[in-house]
Amino acid sequence: MATATEKFQPPTVPRDSEGFVKSFNLSSYDCPEADDACAFFDQYGFVVIANVFTPDQCAETISDIWNVVESFAEQSIRNDENLWDAQRWRRTGHEQVGLVGNASLWTRQIILNRQTPALHTAFAAVLGTRKLLTNHDRYALFRPAQMHSERGTMTNLHLDMNPWIYLQDTDNSYQISVLSRLSYKRDNDWITENNEPGCSAIGERHVQGLVNLTDNLEEDGGFWLVPGFHKYLPQWTIEHENLLSQYGLCSTFNLFKESVVPELYAAACHISSRAGSAILWDQRTMHGSRANNSLRPRYAQFFKMFPAEHPAMTEKRAENRRNGILTKLRAVNINPETDLSFLGRKLFGLEQWSD
């Protein structure tokens, strides 16, 4: 961690000859290249894992994103960009930041994607255990704004956590209290689960992620972050204690405008990656997205996985979580025994992990 007298200097992110960020191919969560991927993650606060989704899986997921968008828009619009206007798009979710849906999504495709073996391998490598549970998040679709600037999303940097309570607390009793009370009867409960990383004193590793479904180039906008910020967070939080009166200790989604943190916007860089690649980042890393200034849509699916064995996973919470998931599976005609894999039933918490 940088001392209070040191100025934050973000590391330069390595890229290949085509401009894509350096990526890693993992054959298993404990293969030799996993060590290199983890070292990269520790240094930069993120890592790109290649070939997590197959090309067919990417195409099927893009089709499903449009199915969801059209269900909100209440008409077929995917093949006519003239219909991608504000009147229709504002029904699709948080259109200012490109999120599809207002809370977690539960289509058949998005659910089955969460049991992808290569995705589990990526998270297991970074988290150091294969015994994981998967969170349930949503999709992103950024409309191309090169010809329609009004369709551009808001450039932003944010934290899916509260940095002040993270630094202030001396144990994880607050995190355990919040998570153990979840009923999983509301779609927002899955977002709450995502945004409680505990405290710095305990030092749990929390990892968020996404999979880009098409090649994501600089001009396509989308995910960007401040490399190395995870190491700087404690110092930054102390130096910006004046913001506490504005954000408070209860907010777990904290968006910071460029006028407030201009130095971080200057340090942030776009994480370009190829189709099917997963970007995993330390939850302490300041991150966000930029507008899509190309002629192509940008598509992604968000993920988080976390260790199944945790003090906050009480027997009652595990039961509530199982029941909530089973209700969602029934709604889209997914039979856990025939449609979910052996790995999927573990990741969904429907069966316990064994040694």
VENHU-V617585 format. One record per helix or strand of 2 or more residues. SS is the DSSP state (hx for helix, st for strand). FROM is the first residue (numbers start at 1). TO is the last residue. If there is no record, write none. Layout:
SS,FROM,TO ; SS,FROM,TO
This chain:
st,23,24 ; hx,32,44 ; st,46,49 ; hx,55,73 ; hx,81,83 ; hx,86,89 ; st,93,94 ; hx,95,97 ; st,99,101 ; hx,108,113 ; hx,117,127 ; st,132,134 ; st,139,142 ; hx,149,151 ; st,156,159 ; hx,163,168 ; hx,173,180 ; hx,188,194 ; st,207,212 ; hx,218,220 ; st,222,225 ; hx,229,239 ; hx,241,247 ; st,254,256 ; hx,262,267 ; st,269,270 ; st,278,282 ; st,287,290 ; st,298,307 ; hx,315,331 ; hx,342,347
